Amino acid sequence: MSKNNFGQVRDLIMGLEADFEKFYDKQNSAAGTRVRKGMQDLKNMAQEIRKEVQDMKNSAAGTAAAPAAKAKAAPKKAAAPAAKGGKK
């Protein structure tokens, strides 16, 4: 999938508009079946888009984590010397 996902979702929803009207306004049960199928298709498309977005985020986070790992590997500053003497 790609950036065109939004267009596909929009086209699907717009294509269902007439069936929504037929079902809700005219109680056409066949239109209700088409609406249910369209909504299932929408659900599947949404799931694919969610997975794609998550995969892209994870791959971007993986490339951004490499410089951060190098920064963590830098030598640490020496600890301050312990205070001399005991409790008073």
RARA-V34516 format. One record per residue. RES is the residue in three letters. SS is DSSP state (H for helix, E for strand, L for the rest). Layout:
((RES | SS) (RES | SS))
This chain:
((MET | L) (SER | L) (LYS | L) (ASN | L) (ASN | H) (PHE | H) (GLY | H) (GLN | H) (VAL | H) (ARG | H) (ASP | H) (LEU | H) (ILE | H) (MET | H) (GLY | H) (LEU | H) (GLU | H) (ALA | H) (ASP | H) (PHE | H) (GLU | H) (LYS | H) (PHE | H) (TYR | H) (ASP | H) (LYS | H) (GLN | L) (ASN | L) (SER | H) (ALA | H) (ALA | H) (GLY | H) (THR | H) (ARG | H) (VAL | H) (ARG | H) (LYS | H) (GLY | H) (MET | H) (GLN | H) (ASP | H) (LEU | H) (LYS | H) (ASN | H) (MET | H) (ALA | H) (GLN | H) (GLU | H) (ILE | H) (ARG | H) (LYS | H) (GLU | H) (VAL | H) (GLN | H) (ASP | H) (MET | H) (LYS | H) (ASN | H) (SER | H) (ALA | H) (ALA | H) (GLY | H) (THR | H) (ALA | H) (ALA | H) (ALA | H) (PRO | H) (ALA | H) (ALA | H) (LYS | H) (ALA | H) (LYS | H) (ALA | L) (ALA | L) (PRO | L) (LYS | L) (LYS | L) (ALA | L) (ALA | L) (ALA | L) (PRO | L) (ALA | L) (ALA | L) (LYS | L) (GLY | L) (GLY | L) (LYS | L) (LYS | L))
